[in-house]
Amino acid sequence: MPASYSATISRRGDDGSVVTLIDGQTLDLDDGQDVSDRNAGVLVLGAGESGASYVPWAKVTEIRFASGH
């Protein structure tokens, strides 16, 4: 599934996440490296030359994607 279809990714406890698509559908993701405490974190790229920031997965609550839709 292309990321462009995603509106948000919300962490659910230590072993799962919920992906909400731009059309409102939700996908429950459980017990995989990308959505569990085995995930090292998220690299957030800034616009232009503002650099990048690393956010440990344990500190992520929700990721919201900007959409041109």
PyMOL Python script that loads the backbone (N, CA, C, O; Angstrom):
from pymol import cmd

cmd.read_pdbstr("""\
ATOM      1  N   MET A   1       0.845  -1.170   0.000  1.00  0.00           N
ATOM      2  CA  MET A   1       0.000   0.000   0.000  1.00  0.00           C
ATOM      3  C   MET A   1       0.892   1.235   0.000  1.00  0.00           C
ATOM      4  O   MET A   1       1.750   1.356   0.874  1.00  0.00           O
ATOM      5  N   PRO A   2       0.725   2.140  -0.930  1.00  0.00           N
ATOM      6  CA  PRO A   2       1.519   3.368  -0.947  1.00  0.00           C
ATOM      7  C   PRO A   2       1.203   4.250   0.258  1.00  0.00           C
ATOM      8  O   PRO A   2       0.051   4.336   0.685  1.00  0.00           O
ATOM      9  N   ALA A   3       2.224   4.902   0.800  1.00  0.00           N
ATOM     10  CA  ALA A   3       2.041   5.790   1.946  1.00  0.00           C
ATOM     11  C   ALA A   3       1.091   6.933   1.622  1.00  0.00           C
ATOM     12  O   ALA A   3       0.481   7.501   2.527  1.00  0.00           O
ATOM     13  N   SER A   4       0.958   7.276   0.356  1.00  0.00           N
ATOM     14  CA  SER A   4       0.077   8.386  -0.022  1.00  0.00           C
ATOM     15  C   SER A   4      -1.396   8.097   0.294  1.00  0.00           C
ATOM     16  O   SER A   4      -2.211   9.019   0.308  1.00  0.00           O
ATOM     17  N   TYR A   5      -1.743   6.840   0.545  1.00  0.00           N
ATOM     18  CA  TYR A   5      -3.103   6.483   0.932  1.00  0.00           C
ATOM     19  C   TYR A   5      -3.329   6.607   2.429  1.00  0.00           C
ATOM     20  O   TYR A   5      -4.463   6.483   2.892  1.00  0.00           O
ATOM     21  N   SER A   6      -2.271   6.848   3.197  1.00  0.00           N
ATOM     22  CA  SER A   6      -2.363   6.891   4.656  1.00  0.00           C
ATOM     23  C   SER A   6      -2.599   8.309   5.147  1.00  0.00           C
ATOM     24  O   SER A   6      -1.984   9.257   4.659  1.00  0.00           O
ATOM     25  N   ALA A   7      -3.489   8.448   6.112  1.00  0.00           N
ATOM     26  CA  ALA A   7      -3.728   9.738   6.756  1.00  0.00           C
ATOM     27  C   ALA A   7      -2.964   9.793   8.080  1.00  0.00           C
ATOM     28  O   ALA A   7      -2.303  10.788   8.381  1.00  0.00           O
ATOM     29  N   THR A   8      -3.058   8.705   8.879  1.00  0.00           N
ATOM     30  CA  THR A   8      -2.364   8.658  10.168  1.00  0.00           C
ATOM     31  C   THR A   8      -1.892   7.245  10.473  1.00  0.00           C
ATOM     32  O   THR A   8      -2.422   6.263   9.952  1.00  0.00           O
ATOM     33  N   ILE A   9      -0.885   7.169  11.330  1.00  0.00           N
ATOM     34  CA  ILE A   9      -0.472   5.921  11.962  1.00  0.00           C
ATOM     35  C   ILE A   9      -0.470   6.204  13.454  1.00  0.00           C
ATOM     36  O   ILE A   9       0.253   7.086  13.916  1.00  0.00           O
ATOM     37  N   SER A  10      -1.264   5.472  14.206  1.00  0.00           N
ATOM     38  CA  SER A  10      -1.363   5.658  15.647  1.00  0.00           C
ATOM     39  C   SER A  10      -0.815   4.435  16.361  1.00  0.00           C
ATOM     40  O   SER A  10      -1.210   3.306  16.071  1.00  0.00           O
ATOM     41  N   ARG A  11       0.102   4.667  17.301  1.00  0.00           N
ATOM     42  CA  ARG A  11       0.653   3.564  18.077  1.00  0.00           C
ATOM     43  C   ARG A  11      -0.406   3.049  19.030  1.00  0.00           C
ATOM     44  O   ARG A  11      -1.128   3.833  19.645  1.00  0.00           O
ATOM     45  N   ARG A  12      -0.504   1.735  19.155  1.00  0.00           N
ATOM     46  CA  ARG A  12      -1.457   1.110  20.071  1.00  0.00           C
ATOM     47  C   ARG A  12      -0.674   0.185  20.991  1.00  0.00           C
ATOM     48  O   ARG A  12      -0.395  -0.959  20.632  1.00  0.00           O
ATOM     49  N   GLY A  13      -0.327   0.664  22.151  1.00  0.00           N
ATOM     50  CA  GLY A  13       0.440  -0.145  23.089  1.00  0.00           C
ATOM     51  C   GLY A  13       1.835  -0.406  22.567  1.00  0.00           C
ATOM     52  O   GLY A  13       2.366   0.362  21.765  1.00  0.00           O
ATOM     53  N   ASP A  14       2.431  -1.510  23.034  1.00  0.00           N
ATOM     54  CA  ASP A  14       3.794  -1.855  22.638  1.00  0.00           C
ATOM     55  C   ASP A  14       3.862  -2.774  21.430  1.00  0.00           C
ATOM     56  O   ASP A  14       4.941  -2.971  20.872  1.00  0.00           O
ATOM     57  N   ASP A  15       2.730  -3.345  21.011  1.00  0.00           N
ATOM     58  CA  ASP A  15       2.769  -4.365  19.972  1.00  0.00           C
ATOM     59  C   ASP A  15       1.843  -4.116  18.793  1.00  0.00           C
ATOM     60  O   ASP A  15       1.474  -5.061  18.096  1.00  0.00           O
ATOM     61  N   GLY A  16       1.463  -2.878  18.555  1.00  0.00           N
ATOM     62  CA  GLY A  16       0.575  -2.669  17.426  1.00  0.00           C
ATOM     63  C   GLY A  16       0.397  -1.221  17.064  1.00  0.00           C
ATOM     64  O   GLY A  16       0.814  -0.318  17.789  1.00  0.00           O
ATOM     65  N   SER A  17      -0.233  -1.017  15.928  1.00  0.00           N
ATOM     66  CA  SER A  17      -0.561   0.309  15.423  1.00  0.00           C
ATOM     67  C   SER A  17      -1.842   0.213  14.620  1.00  0.00           C
ATOM     68  O   SER A  17      -2.249  -0.862  14.180  1.00  0.00           O
ATOM     69  N   VAL A  18      -2.466   1.365  14.441  1.00  0.00           N
ATOM     70  CA  VAL A  18      -3.640   1.468  13.590  1.00  0.00           C
ATOM     71  C   VAL A  18      -3.300   2.476  12.497  1.00  0.00           C
ATOM     72  O   VAL A  18      -2.898   3.604  12.783  1.00  0.00           O
ATOM     73  N   VAL A  19      -3.465   2.060  11.250  1.00  0.00           N
ATOM     74  CA  VAL A  19      -3.269   2.949  10.114  1.00  0.00           C
ATOM     75  C   VAL A  19      -4.651   3.383   9.649  1.00  0.00           C
ATOM     76  O   VAL A  19      -5.505   2.547   9.353  1.00  0.00           O
ATOM     77  N   THR A  20      -4.869   4.689   9.585  1.00  0.00           N
ATOM     78  CA  THR A  20      -6.128   5.220   9.057  1.00  0.00           C
ATOM     79  C   THR A  20      -5.838   5.760   7.670  1.00  0.00           C
ATOM     80  O   THR A  20      -4.954   6.595   7.478  1.00  0.00           O
ATOM     81  N   LEU A  21      -6.603   5.263   6.708  1.00  0.00           N
ATOM     82  CA  LEU A  21      -6.436   5.678   5.315  1.00  0.00           C
ATOM     83  C   LEU A  21      -7.194   6.970   5.053  1.00  0.00           C
ATOM     84  O   LEU A  21      -8.068   7.346   5.834  1.00  0.00           O
ATOM     85  N   ILE A  22      -6.870   7.648   3.966  1.00  0.00           N
ATOM     86  CA  ILE A  22      -7.513   8.928   3.675  1.00  0.00           C
ATOM     87  C   ILE A  22      -9.014   8.787   3.442  1.00  0.00           C
ATOM     88  O   ILE A  22      -9.747   9.768   3.571  1.00  0.00           O
ATOM     89  N   ASP A  23      -9.487   7.588   3.103  1.00  0.00           N
ATOM     90  CA  ASP A  23     -10.923   7.384   2.915  1.00  0.00           C
ATOM     91  C   ASP A  23     -11.632   6.976   4.209  1.00  0.00           C
ATOM     92  O   ASP A  23     -12.832   6.701   4.203  1.00  0.00           O
ATOM     93  N   GLY A  24     -10.874   6.938   5.334  1.00  0.00           N
ATOM     94  CA  GLY A  24     -11.469   6.629   6.635  1.00  0.00           C
ATOM     95  C   GLY A  24     -11.350   5.178   7.063  1.00  0.00           C
ATOM     96  O   GLY A  24     -11.577   4.873   8.234  1.00  0.00           O
ATOM     97  N   GLN A  25     -11.003   4.270   6.160  1.00  0.00           N
ATOM     98  CA  GLN A  25     -10.819   2.869   6.529  1.00  0.00           C
ATOM     99  C   GLN A  25      -9.641   2.753   7.499  1.00  0.00           C
ATOM    100  O   GLN A  25      -8.710   3.557   7.456  1.00  0.00           O
ATOM    101  N   THR A  26      -9.692   1.755   8.365  1.00  0.00           N
ATOM    102  CA  THR A  26      -8.587   1.530   9.284  1.00  0.00           C
ATOM    103  C   THR A  26      -8.015   0.130   9.108  1.00  0.00           C
ATOM    104  O   THR A  26      -8.732  -0.815   8.780  1.00  0.00           O
ATOM    105  N   LEU A  27      -6.723   0.019   9.331  1.00  0.00           N
ATOM    106  CA  LEU A  27      -6.015  -1.256   9.278  1.00  0.00           C
ATOM    107  C   LEU A  27      -5.328  -1.462  10.611  1.00  0.00           C
ATOM    108  O   LEU A  27      -4.569  -0.601  11.057  1.00  0.00           O
ATOM    109  N   ASP A  28      -5.582  -2.593  11.253  1.00  0.00           N
ATOM    110  CA  ASP A  28      -4.916  -2.933  12.504  1.00  0.00           C
ATOM    111  C   ASP A  28      -3.657  -3.727  12.197  1.00  0.00           C
ATOM    112  O   ASP A  28      -3.716  -4.757  11.525  1.00  0.00           O
ATOM    113  N   LEU A  29      -2.530  -3.255  12.682  1.00  0.00           N
ATOM    114  CA  LEU A  29      -1.255  -3.936  12.489  1.00  0.00           C
ATOM    115  C   LEU A  29      -0.761  -4.397  13.849  1.00  0.00           C
ATOM    116  O   LEU A  29      -0.674  -3.603  14.786  1.00  0.00           O
ATOM    117  N   ASP A  30      -0.439  -5.677  13.958  1.00  0.00           N
ATOM    118  CA  ASP A  30      -0.028  -6.242  15.243  1.00  0.00           C
ATOM    119  C   ASP A  30       1.262  -7.024  15.125  1.00  0.00           C
ATOM    120  O   ASP A  30       1.503  -7.704  14.127  1.00  0.00           O
ATOM    121  N   ASP A  31       2.094  -6.921  16.157  1.00  0.00           N
ATOM    122  CA  ASP A  31       3.228  -7.798  16.403  1.00  0.00           C
ATOM    123  C   ASP A  31       4.178  -7.963  15.224  1.00  0.00           C
ATOM    124  O   ASP A  31       4.624  -9.074  14.936  1.00  0.00           O
ATOM    125  N   GLY A  32       4.486  -6.882  14.551  1.00  0.00           N
ATOM    126  CA  GLY A  32       5.504  -6.896  13.509  1.00  0.00           C
ATOM    127  C   GLY A  32       6.580  -5.888  13.880  1.00  0.00           C
ATOM    128  O   GLY A  32       6.328  -4.970  14.661  1.00  0.00           O
ATOM    129  N   GLN A  33       7.747  -6.047  13.340  1.00  0.00           N
ATOM    130  CA  GLN A  33       8.852  -5.163  13.725  1.00  0.00           C
ATOM    131  C   GLN A  33       8.520  -3.695  13.486  1.00  0.00           C
ATOM    132  O   GLN A  33       8.903  -2.839  14.284  1.00  0.00           O
ATOM    133  N   ASP A  34       7.820  -3.392  12.409  1.00  0.00           N
ATOM    134  CA  ASP A  34       7.528  -1.994  12.098  1.00  0.00           C
ATOM    135  C   ASP A  34       6.541  -1.353  13.061  1.00  0.00           C
ATOM    136  O   ASP A  34       6.476  -0.126  13.134  1.00  0.00           O
ATOM    137  N   VAL A  35       5.774  -2.140  13.800  1.00  0.00           N
ATOM    138  CA  VAL A  35       4.734  -1.574  14.662  1.00  0.00           C
ATOM    139  C   VAL A  35       4.863  -2.024  16.113  1.00  0.00           C
ATOM    140  O   VAL A  35       3.912  -1.884  16.882  1.00  0.00           O
ATOM    141  N   SER A  36       5.997  -2.551  16.496  1.00  0.00           N
ATOM    142  CA  SER A  36       6.171  -3.023  17.870  1.00  0.00           C
ATOM    143  C   SER A  36       7.367  -2.335  18.520  1.00  0.00           C
ATOM    144  O   SER A  36       7.984  -1.448  17.930  1.00  0.00           O
ATOM    145  N   ASP A  37       7.683  -2.752  19.731  1.00  0.00           N
ATOM    146  CA  ASP A  37       8.821  -2.168  20.443  1.00  0.00           C
ATOM    147  C   ASP A  37      10.155  -2.545  19.794  1.00  0.00           C
ATOM    148  O   ASP A  37      11.202  -2.048  20.206  1.00  0.00           O
ATOM    149  N   ARG A  38      10.127  -3.418  18.783  1.00  0.00           N
ATOM    150  CA  ARG A  38      11.352  -3.745  18.031  1.00  0.00           C
ATOM    151  C   ARG A  38      11.667  -2.684  16.974  1.00  0.00           C
ATOM    152  O   ARG A  38      12.742  -2.703  16.375  1.00  0.00           O
ATOM    153  N   ASN A  39      10.736  -1.765  16.747  1.00  0.00           N
ATOM    154  CA  ASN A  39      10.953  -0.671  15.801  1.00  0.00           C
ATOM    155  C   ASN A  39      11.908   0.327  16.458  1.00  0.00           C
ATOM    156  O   ASN A  39      11.655   0.777  17.576  1.00  0.00           O
ATOM    157  N   ALA A  40      12.985   0.671  15.788  1.00  0.00           N
ATOM    158  CA  ALA A  40      13.979   1.582  16.358  1.00  0.00           C
ATOM    159  C   ALA A  40      13.481   3.019  16.409  1.00  0.00           C
ATOM    160  O   ALA A  40      13.861   3.762  17.313  1.00  0.00           O
ATOM    161  N   GLY A  41      12.641   3.432  15.464  1.00  0.00           N
ATOM    162  CA  GLY A  41      12.146   4.796  15.494  1.00  0.00           C
ATOM    163  C   GLY A  41      11.813   5.314  14.119  1.00  0.00           C
ATOM    164  O   GLY A  41      11.738   4.565  13.145  1.00  0.00           O
ATOM    165  N   VAL A  42      11.612   6.628  14.064  1.00  0.00           N
ATOM    166  CA  VAL A  42      11.183   7.299  12.843  1.00  0.00           C
ATOM    167  C   VAL A  42      12.166   8.426  12.544  1.00  0.00           C
ATOM    168  O   VAL A  42      12.530   9.193  13.435  1.00  0.00           O
ATOM    169  N   LEU A  43      12.586   8.520  11.307  1.00  0.00           N
ATOM    170  CA  LEU A  43      13.435   9.614  10.864  1.00  0.00           C
ATOM    171  C   LEU A  43      12.537  10.627  10.164  1.00  0.00           C
ATOM    172  O   LEU A  43      11.899  10.319   9.157  1.00  0.00           O
ATOM    173  N   VAL A  44      12.498  11.834  10.710  1.00  0.00           N
ATOM    174  CA  VAL A  44      11.646  12.890  10.175  1.00  0.00           C
ATOM    175  C   VAL A  44      12.535  13.857   9.407  1.00  0.00           C
ATOM    176  O   VAL A  44      13.433  14.477   9.977  1.00  0.00           O
ATOM    177  N   LEU A  45      12.277  13.978   8.112  1.00  0.00           N
ATOM    178  CA  LEU A  45      13.065  14.866   7.265  1.00  0.00           C
ATOM    179  C   LEU A  45      12.410  16.230   7.221  1.00  0.00           C
ATOM    180  O   LEU A  45      11.211  16.345   6.965  1.00  0.00           O
ATOM    181  N   GLY A  46      13.205  17.269   7.472  1.00  0.00           N
ATOM    182  CA  GLY A  46      12.692  18.628   7.432  1.00  0.00           C
ATOM    183  C   GLY A  46      12.682  19.166   6.017  1.00  0.00           C
ATOM    184  O   GLY A  46      13.344  18.631   5.128  1.00  0.00           O
ATOM    185  N   ALA A  47      11.928  20.222   5.821  1.00  0.00           N
ATOM    186  CA  ALA A  47      11.876  20.870   4.508  1.00  0.00           C
ATOM    187  C   ALA A  47      13.160  21.663   4.292  1.00  0.00           C
ATOM    188  O   ALA A  47      13.705  22.247   5.230  1.00  0.00           O
ATOM    189  N   GLY A  48      13.631  21.679   3.070  1.00  0.00           N
ATOM    190  CA  GLY A  48      14.835  22.433   2.746  1.00  0.00           C
ATOM    191  C   GLY A  48      16.052  21.890   3.460  1.00  0.00           C
ATOM    192  O   GLY A  48      16.302  20.685   3.459  1.00  0.00           O
ATOM    193  N   GLU A  49      16.802  22.781   4.066  1.00  0.00           N
ATOM    194  CA  GLU A  49      18.040  22.384   4.722  1.00  0.00           C
ATOM    195  C   GLU A  49      17.899  22.325   6.241  1.00  0.00           C
ATOM    196  O   GLU A  49      18.895  22.418   6.959  1.00  0.00           O
ATOM    197  N   SER A  50      16.679  22.172   6.730  1.00  0.00           N
ATOM    198  CA  SER A  50      16.473  22.166   8.178  1.00  0.00           C
ATOM    199  C   SER A  50      16.925  20.866   8.832  1.00  0.00           C
ATOM    200  O   SER A  50      16.851  20.729  10.053  1.00  0.00           O
ATOM    201  N   GLY A  51      17.387  19.923   8.040  1.00  0.00           N
ATOM    202  CA  GLY A  51      17.922  18.693   8.607  1.00  0.00           C
ATOM    203  C   GLY A  51      16.878  17.651   8.904  1.00  0.00           C
ATOM    204  O   GLY A  51      15.737  17.726   8.448  1.00  0.00           O
ATOM    205  N   ALA A  52      17.299  16.679   9.680  1.00  0.00           N
ATOM    206  CA  ALA A  52      16.432  15.560  10.026  1.00  0.00           C
ATOM    207  C   ALA A  52      16.438  15.361  11.534  1.00  0.00           C
ATOM    208  O   ALA A  52      17.399  15.714  12.218  1.00  0.00           O
ATOM    209  N   SER A  53      15.356  14.795  12.037  1.00  0.00           N
ATOM    210  CA  SER A  53      15.238  14.486  13.464  1.00  0.00           C
ATOM    211  C   SER A  53      14.881  13.016  13.610  1.00  0.00           C
ATOM    212  O   SER A  53      14.091  12.478  12.835  1.00  0.00           O
ATOM    213  N   TYR A  54      15.466  12.378  14.605  1.00  0.00           N
ATOM    214  CA  TYR A  54      15.160  10.983  14.918  1.00  0.00           C
ATOM    215  C   TYR A  54      14.228  10.969  16.121  1.00  0.00           C
ATOM    216  O   TYR A  54      14.500  11.622  17.129  1.00  0.00           O
ATOM    217  N   VAL A  55      13.129  10.226  16.018  1.00  0.00           N
ATOM    218  CA  VAL A  55      12.189  10.080  17.126  1.00  0.00           C
ATOM    219  C   VAL A  55      12.116   8.595  17.467  1.00  0.00           C
ATOM    220  O   VAL A  55      11.683   7.802  16.630  1.00  0.00           O
ATOM    221  N   PRO A  56      12.528   8.193  18.674  1.00  0.00           N
ATOM    222  CA  PRO A  56      12.419   6.780  19.068  1.00  0.00           C
ATOM    223  C   PRO A  56      10.954   6.323  19.027  1.00  0.00           C
ATOM    224  O   PRO A  56      10.058   7.083  19.393  1.00  0.00           O
ATOM    225  N   TRP A  57      10.716   5.097  18.588  1.00  0.00           N
ATOM    226  CA  TRP A  57       9.352   4.573  18.447  1.00  0.00           C
ATOM    227  C   TRP A  57       8.585   4.649  19.761  1.00  0.00           C
ATOM    228  O   TRP A  57       7.375   4.877  19.753  1.00  0.00           O
ATOM    229  N   ALA A  58       9.255   4.466  20.874  1.00  0.00           N
ATOM    230  CA  ALA A  58       8.590   4.517  22.180  1.00  0.00           C
ATOM    231  C   ALA A  58       7.989   5.894  22.464  1.00  0.00           C
ATOM    232  O   ALA A  58       7.086   6.014  23.291  1.00  0.00           O
ATOM    233  N   LYS A  59       8.475   6.922  21.793  1.00  0.00           N
ATOM    234  CA  LYS A  59       7.964   8.283  22.008  1.00  0.00           C
ATOM    235  C   LYS A  59       6.918   8.691  20.969  1.00  0.00           C
ATOM    236  O   LYS A  59       6.337   9.772  21.067  1.00  0.00           O
ATOM    237  N   VAL A  60       6.680   7.840  19.986  1.00  0.00           N
ATOM    238  CA  VAL A  60       5.689   8.140  18.949  1.00  0.00           C
ATOM    239  C   VAL A  60       4.294   7.825  19.478  1.00  0.00           C
ATOM    240  O   VAL A  60       4.052   6.743  20.013  1.00  0.00           O
ATOM    241  N   THR A  61       3.383   8.781  19.324  1.00  0.00           N
ATOM    242  CA  THR A  61       1.977   8.552  19.652  1.00  0.00           C
ATOM    243  C   THR A  61       1.169   8.424  18.371  1.00  0.00           C
ATOM    244  O   THR A  61       0.378   7.497  18.196  1.00  0.00           O
ATOM    245  N   GLU A  62       1.395   9.390  17.477  1.00  0.00           N
ATOM    246  CA  GLU A  62       0.680   9.393  16.207  1.00  0.00           C
ATOM    247  C   GLU A  62       1.513  10.112  15.163  1.00  0.00           C
ATOM    248  O   GLU A  62       2.203  11.087  15.458  1.00  0.00           O
ATOM    249  N   ILE A  63       1.438   9.618  13.947  1.00  0.00           N
ATOM    250  CA  ILE A  63       2.075  10.264  12.803  1.00  0.00           C
ATOM    251  C   ILE A  63       0.965  10.686  11.871  1.00  0.00           C
ATOM    252  O   ILE A  63       0.127   9.875  11.478  1.00  0.00           O
ATOM    253  N   ARG A  64       0.961  11.970  11.515  1.00  0.00           N
ATOM    254  CA  ARG A  64      -0.037  12.494  10.568  1.00  0.00           C
ATOM    255  C   ARG A  64       0.672  12.882   9.292  1.00  0.00           C
ATOM    256  O   ARG A  64       1.705  13.552   9.312  1.00  0.00           O
ATOM    257  N   PHE A  65       0.102  12.452   8.180  1.00  0.00           N
ATOM    258  CA  PHE A  65       0.682  12.741   6.883  1.00  0.00           C
ATOM    259  C   PHE A  65      -0.040  13.919   6.233  1.00  0.00           C
ATOM    260  O   PHE A  65      -1.270  13.980   6.238  1.00  0.00           O
ATOM    261  N   ALA A  66       0.726  14.848   5.675  1.00  0.00           N
ATOM    262  CA  ALA A  66       0.131  15.939   4.903  1.00  0.00           C
ATOM    263  C   ALA A  66      -0.399  15.324   3.618  1.00  0.00           C
ATOM    264  O   ALA A  66       0.201  14.401   3.065  1.00  0.00           O
ATOM    265  N   SER A  67      -1.503  15.831   3.158  1.00  0.00           N
ATOM    266  CA  SER A  67      -2.109  15.259   1.960  1.00  0.00           C
ATOM    267  C   SER A  67      -2.505  16.346   0.990  1.00  0.00           C
ATOM    268  O   SER A  67      -3.030  17.391   1.375  1.00  0.00           O
ATOM    269  N   GLY A  68      -2.246  16.083  -0.255  1.00  0.00           N
ATOM    270  CA  GLY A  68      -2.664  17.015  -1.290  1.00  0.00           C
ATOM    271  C   GLY A  68      -4.047  16.702  -1.820  1.00  0.00           C
ATOM    272  O   GLY A  68      -4.482  17.306  -2.800  1.00  0.00           O
ATOM    273  N   HIS A  69      -4.753  15.760  -1.188  1.00  0.00           N
ATOM    274  CA  HIS A  69      -6.068  15.329  -1.676  1.00  0.00           C
ATOM    275  C   HIS A  69      -7.141  16.298  -1.266  1.00  0.00           C
ATOM    276  O   HIS A  69      -8.311  16.096  -1.590  1.00  0.00           O
TER     277      HIS A  69
END
""", "prot")
cmd.dss("prot")
cmd.show_as("cartoon", "prot")
cmd.util.cbc("prot")
cmd.orient("prot")
